[in-house]
């Protein structure tokens, strides 16, 4: 049994997608970021980062923060969605690292300056917008001639998809990115993705289209 400390952000949905894909038993503990619950003592004692997502594996008495570490842990524990060795494994890990080092931080800052910053920081707005659009173009090139980021569906897709999914909130026009557009439709139709976002929506108190996607989280 797993417990997932969750908020309906891009990073939170990564782990929900993985748990649904694995078909393992889990429970969700909702952390309301807008109310600052990630900084409350009961949660903060579980992780020095005070961020979601956070996974507890009760059988192993393991508490694990950081979305990429959680995805890799679950993949290795259940021997799914991450090749065990060879170039295929490192291709997945490469794209997972790219998401947490590039796509997530740039898109997250872009979201912040679009939706959460009331001051006119034009340089920051322009910089993060341009960086986000560049990263979407990187995915567009990578998807040419293939269904997924790597040859097979993997934790890399689970990490990247939730950030691409909020393209409208990031002011990224995907009409000129046909591979990204097709990819979004293809992944959105997967059973585990439908289930994950349905559960996330049921826990999201904000109006449609204004999720906590850009709130800082691991």
FENPE-V550415 format. One record per residue. N is the residue number from 1. RES is the residue in one small letter. PHI is phi in whole degrees, 0 to 359 (999 if undefined). Layout:
N:RES:PHI
N:RES:PHI
//
This chain:
1:x:999
2:x:248
3:x:241
4:x:251
5:x:276
6:x:222
7:x:226
8:x:282
9:x:253
10:x:302
11:x:290
12:x:296
13:x:292
14:x:308
15:x:285
16:x:300
17:x:301
18:x:296
19:x:297
20:x:294
21:x:295
22:x:285
23:x:69
24:x:262
25:x:288
26:x:204
27:x:234
28:x:250
29:x:249
30:x:284
31:x:246
32:x:273
33:x:290
34:x:293
35:x:265
36:x:74
37:x:294
38:x:292
39:x:259
40:x:289
41:x:305
42:x:297
43:x:272
44:x:299
45:x:289
46:x:277
47:x:209
48:x:291
49:x:277
50:x:55
51:x:223
52:x:258
53:x:279
54:x:220
55:x:245
56:x:246
57:x:261
58:x:291
59:x:293
60:x:263
61:x:52
62:x:245
63:x:244
64:x:230
65:x:267
66:x:74
67:x:300
68:x:294
69:x:296
70:x:294
71:x:300
72:x:293
73:x:299
74:x:295
75:x:298
76:x:286
77:x:296
78:x:254
79:x:53
80:x:217
81:x:67
82:x:206
83:x:305
84:x:283
85:x:196
86:x:83
87:x:302
88:x:297
89:x:296
90:x:284
91:x:295
92:x:296
93:x:294
94:x:300
95:x:288
96:x:296
97:x:296
98:x:298
99:x:297
100:x:282
101:x:263
102:x:237
103:x:298
104:x:298
105:x:298
106:x:291
107:x:294
108:x:296
109:x:292
110:x:300
111:x:302
112:x:301
113:x:285
114:x:282
115:x:249
116:x:238
117:x:249
118:x:275
119:x:265
120:x:266
121:x:259
122:x:297
123:x:298
124:x:296
125:x:302
126:x:293
127:x:297
128:x:289
129:x:296
130:x:296
131:x:296
132:x:296
133:x:297
134:x:299
135:x:290
136:x:298
137:x:294
138:x:299
139:x:294
140:x:305
141:x:294
142:x:293
143:x:275
144:x:301
145:x:80
146:x:215
147:x:279
148:x:235
149:x:299
150:x:246
151:x:305
152:x:239
153:x:303
154:x:207
155:x:296
156:x:295
157:x:296
158:x:296
159:x:279
160:x:277
161:x:306
162:x:300
163:x:281
164:x:294
165:x:300
166:x:264
167:x:304
168:x:295
169:x:292
170:x:266
171:x:60
172:x:256
173:x:273
174:x:265
175:x:297
176:x:265
177:x:236
178:x:297
179:x:292
180:x:295
181:x:300
182:x:295
183:x:299
184:x:299
185:x:294
186:x:295
187:x:288
188:x:299
189:x:276
190:x:290
191:x:301
192:x:291
193:x:287
194:x:302
195:x:294
196:x:296
197:x:286
198:x:295
199:x:292
200:x:296
201:x:296
202:x:293
203:x:259
204:x:267
205:x:278
206:x:272
207:x:298
208:x:306
209:x:86
210:x:233
211:x:287
212:x:274
213:x:306
214:x:264
215:x:291
216:x:305
217:x:204
218:x:286
//
